[in-house]
Amino acid sequence: MRLHEAVGGRRARIRKSRCRTPVMHVRTSASSEDLDSAVAGDGLRAVFQPIVSLTDGGVIGYEALARWAHLVDVPCEDVFTHAVLTDRASHLERRCIEAAVTGAQEAGLTPGSTLFINCEATAHHLSRSDSPILARGADQFRVVFEVTERSLLANPRDLLRKVVALREEGFAIALDDVGTDMNALALLDVLAPDVIKLDLSLVQSRSHYQQARTWSAVLSHHELAGTRVLAEGIETAEHLQRALALGATLGQGFRFGRPGPLPRDVATSTPWPPIRTQHPCVDFGSPFDTLAAHVGHVSTGLTIRRHSWDTVMALSRYVERQALDARDPPMVLAALQRAEFFTGETRTELEHLGEHSPMVAVFGCDVAEHLGRGIRGVRLGRDDALHRQWIVVALGANTAAALVCQEVADHHDGTGGRLFDVVSSNDRTVVTAVARQLLSRMLLPTVSPHPPSASPHI
């Protein structure tokens, strides 16, 4: 169920408005008592908007939307902001999910129909074992959980944890409101959503440069991963033609039906092929070992070369400059072994990237959690293979570059310097795999600082 929807007749179209971060107070016409009651679930009901196949107009499923009977002309976002401020966001999300499933069941929605339900990255995952209602709904319907694009970068650790949990339970993932934040496009490859929902602004406004950037990124990902594209906000024939031109095969909007109660015993008229749910986006393996295992394969073209420390530094600068010069800034992930190497030119380059890139993260055995403006620190476990590796990854809508190096134990060059075995790639599939392995470290428990184990000559 979409968590932040405007209600009543405040706008002629559905307004998708979510709060990236909690505000200090809620400016609303609703009283605190009314909001408390709404958060508790009083008066909560689900309404449903059809999702159709654009090839034949047949209904393939519905999106569930939250409404409260006692809140008139009060944006639903006020309820969810109040829930966040009162530490009840997870409780409210559960009530919305269960209301969506119950509403579909009570209306007799055809088994096997697709049901889109919204979830927030920062709310605790509601599992099938936690909720018998959700468990029954998952058995009866094809449940797709929507994650809004605007929440992706504020809390990447929470986001990854939520997506991994959903995938492990077999749920499909939809990335919602794509096009509202260009930075979030950098995470398309890592999250690998099953459905990309284009924001209504892409369909309802005339083409311009910013839209073209979004289209390019979405279509490239669609071609690579086979992700389905759903266009929202289709109200006119012109909107429909624009949605088709964007590559959408699914659609939603007032042209096909407004949100409302489900008719009794409603049937979806168009079968939808099973969603090809991606593998969970988590992998705690060694990036270097993973790439080394594919060296010599024709499909990857990967090779291992031995280089000095100076050459590794030069190659690192090259990847960082690629990221800095990119028109659509990518996320940048750097495994630097230890905090003492987050210094000098390396630190300067990453600080510059932190000002422009959607996410910059530094991994090391003793790094701090906060390394400056726009830079997140991720402390590695004592026995992590990354202690001996030096990695720089840039991954975004139009950028894919990975430098993966492993220090050669007990070997130096002729001048006593350090030597590394080096693998580099611009293959998006390879770069995405390395990025996932690094980001997976965000899901591990935070560890206290410690000296690295078995990391010679560092």
KOLZADREN-13021 format. One line per 3 residues: number of its first residue (from 1); for each residue x, z, y of C-alpha. Coordinates in steps of 0.05 Angstrom, whole numbers. Layout:
N
NUM = X Z Y; ...
***
This chain:
458
1 = 0 0 0; 29 -19 67; 47 45 102
4 = 43 26 175; -16 -18 191; -57 -20 255
7 = -130 -5 244; -195 -27 276; -195 -85 325
10 = -132 -68 364; -104 -138 352; -130 -204 325
13 = -78 -203 271; -48 -150 226; 5 -113 263
16 = 64 -93 221; 97 -36 256; 142 16 223
19 = 187 69 252; 260 59 235; 275 131 252
22 = 231 190 267; 211 199 339; 213 267 373
25 = 138 269 381; 77 226 367; 41 196 426
28 = -28 186 398; -101 198 414; -108 235 347
31 = -101 310 346; -49 345 305; -104 371 260
34 = -129 300 248; -59 276 231; -48 335 184
37 = -113 319 150; -93 246 143; -25 263 115
40 = -59 308 64; -98 247 41; -166 265 70
43 = -207 203 84; -153 157 55; -178 94 23
46 = -148 27 3; -169 -40 28; -143 -105 -1
49 = -121 -172 27; -116 -232 -19; -50 -267 -34
52 = -58 -340 -53; -20 -398 -83; -7 -449 -28
55 = -10 -506 -78; -83 -497 -96; -109 -439 -54
58 = -123 -396 -115; -118 -321 -109; -60 -292 -150
61 = -66 -220 -127; -77 -172 -70; -38 -129 -23
64 = -64 -57 -15; -69 -30 56; -80 42 79
67 = -140 63 120; -169 130 141; -243 138 153
70 = -237 191 207; -183 155 248; -215 105 295
73 = -169 63 340; -109 104 317; -50 65 290
76 = -34 83 218; 39 87 238; 22 151 275
79 = 2 182 209; 67 163 176; 110 185 235
82 = 74 252 232; 89 255 157; 163 243 170
85 = 166 296 225; 132 347 180; 174 330 118
88 = 115 302 79; 132 228 76; 140 229 0
91 = 74 265 -9; 38 214 34; 71 156 -1
94 = 46 183 -68; -24 189 -41; -22 117 -15
97 = 5 89 -80; -46 125 -122; -103 105 -75
100 = -82 32 -82; -82 35 -158; -146 74 -162
103 = -181 27 -114; -161 -33 -154; -183 -1 -219
106 = -250 23 -193; -266 -47 -166; -251 -77 -234
109 = -192 -120 -212; -174 -166 -270; -119 -138 -315
112 = -54 -176 -304; -69 -188 -230; -13 -178 -181
115 = -18 -116 -136; 30 -109 -77; 42 -37 -55
118 = 88 -15 2; 141 38 -5; 192 68 42
121 = 266 74 25; 271 145 50; 212 172 9
124 = 227 199 -60; 215 151 -117; 149 161 -152
127 = 160 146 -225; 110 131 -279; 125 199 -311
130 = 110 233 -245; 43 198 -236; -5 182 -293
133 = -45 141 -243; 15 96 -228; 32 92 -302
136 = -38 67 -319; -36 18 -260; 32 -9 -282
139 = 4 -22 -352; -57 -56 -323; -30 -96 -264
142 = 33 -132 -244; 57 -83 -191; 104 -107 -137
145 = 133 -55 -89; 147 -79 -19; 206 -52 21
148 = 204 -68 95; 264 -105 123; 269 -58 182
151 = 286 2 139; 343 -30 101; 403 -13 143
154 = 384 55 170; 393 89 103; 429 43 54
157 = 442 99 4; 368 117 1; 349 44 -2
160 = 395 29 -61; 372 91 -98; 299 71 -89
163 = 309 -1 -110; 350 19 -171; 297 68 -193
166 = 241 16 -185; 279 -36 -224; 296 12 -280
169 = 221 22 -290; 209 -53 -291; 175 -60 -223
172 = 186 -123 -182; 212 -118 -111; 188 -154 -49
175 = 227 -154 16; 177 -149 72; 177 -173 145
178 = 238 -218 135; 257 -249 201; 246 -188 245
181 = 319 -166 240; 374 -217 230; 422 -163 207
184 = 381 -147 145; 392 -217 118; 462 -194 98
187 = 431 -153 42; 391 -209 9; 442 -222 -45
190 = 454 -149 -62; 381 -129 -66; 361 -195 -100
193 = 286 -187 -86; 236 -221 -130; 194 -240 -70
196 = 213 -252 3; 156 -242 51; 167 -281 115
199 = 144 -244 178; 83 -273 211; 124 -290 273
202 = 159 -345 234; 93 -378 218; 55 -366 282
205 = 106 -386 335; 140 -452 349; 207 -465 318
208 = 269 -440 354; 342 -425 339; 332 -354 314
211 = 279 -378 265; 325 -432 240; 377 -379 224
214 = 326 -341 182; 301 -404 147; 371 -424 129
217 = 388 -356 99; 322 -351 61; 324 -421 33
220 = 397 -413 11; 379 -350 -26; 318 -383 -57
223 = 361 -440 -83; 412 -392 -111; 367 -339 -142
226 = 299 -372 -150; 265 -319 -107; 192 -333 -90
229 = 176 -341 -16; 110 -314 13; 89 -330 84
232 = 47 -278 121; 1 -287 180; -29 -355 160
235 = -92 -364 203; -96 -438 219; -80 -506 188
238 = -18 -509 232; 6 -443 206; -5 -467 135
241 = 36 -530 147; 92 -489 177; 92 -442 118
244 = 98 -500 70; 155 -529 111; 190 -462 105
247 = 189 -467 30; 134 -416 18; 93 -423 -46
250 = 51 -361 -33; 11 -343 28; -28 -288 61
253 = -70 -284 125; -139 -288 156; -146 -361 134
256 = -151 -336 62; -185 -270 74; -184 -207 116
259 = -168 -138 90; -229 -104 61; -259 -73 -1
262 = -250 -110 -66; -313 -143 -93; -336 -114 -159
265 = -302 -143 -220; -261 -191 -178; -218 -240 -217
268 = -154 -274 -196; -165 -348 -206; -94 -374 -210
271 = -46 -348 -264; 22 -331 -234; 83 -340 -277
274 = 118 -275 -294; 165 -250 -240; 238 -258 -261
277 = 257 -187 -243; 331 -183 -228; 378 -135 -263
280 = 385 -67 -229; 431 -75 -169; 479 -22 -194
283 = 546 -29 -228; 600 25 -229; 653 -20 -260
286 = 722 -38 -235; 719 -99 -188; 789 -121 -207
289 = 777 -115 -282; 712 -152 -276; 744 -211 -239
292 = 806 -210 -284; 761 -219 -344; 737 -285 -315
295 = 805 -312 -295; 814 -381 -325; 740 -395 -333
298 = 723 -464 -305; 658 -437 -275; 694 -387 -230
301 = 762 -419 -216; 792 -349 -208; 867 -338 -213
304 = 912 -277 -207; 972 -280 -162; 1024 -226 -148
307 = 1037 -211 -74; 1073 -161 -31; 1039 -109 12
310 = 1051 -150 74; 1015 -210 44; 957 -166 22
313 = 951 -141 94; 952 -212 121; 898 -233 71
316 = 857 -172 91; 861 -192 164; 837 -262 146
319 = 774 -237 112; 761 -188 169; 768 -243 221
322 = 721 -287 181; 669 -232 186; 683 -220 260
325 = 676 -295 277; 613 -306 236; 552 -327 277
328 = 508 -284 231; 549 -220 222; 558 -201 149
331 = 565 -132 120; 637 -111 108; 659 -66 51
334 = 731 -42 46; 764 0 -9; 828 27 22
337 = 852 75 -32; 864 135 14; 845 157 84
340 = 917 150 108; 910 75 102; 850 74 149
343 = 897 68 208; 932 18 253; 908 -54 252
346 = 862 -40 192; 825 13 231; 822 -29 294
349 = 793 -89 258; 741 -48 222; 721 -12 286
352 = 710 -80 319; 667 -101 260; 628 -35 264
355 = 604 -56 333; 575 -122 308; 563 -121 233
358 = 499 -95 201; 539 -48 157; 612 -29 150
361 = 632 19 95; 701 46 76; 714 73 6
364 = 771 120 -9; 789 183 -47; 791 228 14
367 = 754 192 70; 705 227 116; 632 209 115
370 = 633 187 187; 693 145 208; 670 124 277
373 = 615 84 308; 582 39 257; 630 57 199
376 = 606 96 139; 655 132 93; 645 136 18
379 = 688 186 -19; 710 164 -89; 709 206 -152
382 = 774 233 -180; 780 182 -236; 752 121 -201
385 = 789 57 -215; 787 40 -141; 844 89 -128
388 = 892 34 -148; 854 -23 -115; 851 -53 -46
391 = 788 -92 -32; 757 -126 28; 689 -159 22
394 = 648 -196 74; 578 -216 51; 523 -243 95
397 = 473 -299 105; 528 -351 116; 591 -313 95
400 = 618 -296 26; 690 -274 18; 723 -223 -28
403 = 796 -201 -32; 807 -157 -94; 876 -129 -106
406 = 904 -79 -156; 971 -45 -146; 1023 -59 -199
409 = 1045 8 -228; 1119 24 -227; 1138 -42 -196
412 = 1164 -60 -127; 1187 -123 -93; 1261 -133 -79
415 = 1258 -91 -16; 1225 -31 -49; 1156 -49 -24
418 = 1091 -45 -62; 1066 -103 -105; 994 -122 -120
421 = 958 -169 -167; 909 -208 -123; 845 -245 -137
424 = 804 -277 -81; 739 -315 -81; 688 -348 -35
427 = 638 -358 -92; 574 -322 -70; 558 -299 -141
430 = 627 -269 -150; 627 -237 -81; 558 -207 -92
433 = 581 -176 -158; 639 -142 -123; 595 -118 -67
436 = 546 -88 -117; 602 -51 -151; 625 -21 -86
439 = 555 -3 -60; 539 30 -127; 590 83 -109
442 = 542 105 -54; 495 130 -109; 545 178 -139
445 = 545 252 -119; 588 269 -59; 655 296 -81
448 = 702 342 -43; 770 317 -19; 824 316 -72
451 = 890 281 -86; 883 217 -127; 898 220 -200
454 = 943 168 -234; 955 129 -170; 1030 117 -167
457 = 1069 93 -106; 1012 102 -57
***
